[in-house]
């Protein structure tokens, strides 16, 4: 069960094309969260953890979600920024 969950719907421009990406951010425990893509490549995910096992700064983590989803998309496409 998660502590905090929110859905995200973004349209980043990658290689001069607007891409529609959906996903979610889920805080699983105070020092661990996951960002997961639901479309266009369901199941791609990245964990966010605090290296000192301290509680994550939610505001800081949330600001990274768009970047993480964009990187997951680019990596899946085999493209480099």
Buried (B, 14 or more C-beta within 10 A) or exposed (E): EEEEEEEBEBEBEBEEEEBEBBBBBBBBEEBBBBBBBBEEBEEBBBEBEBEEEEEBEBEEBBEBBBEBBBBBBBBEEEEEE
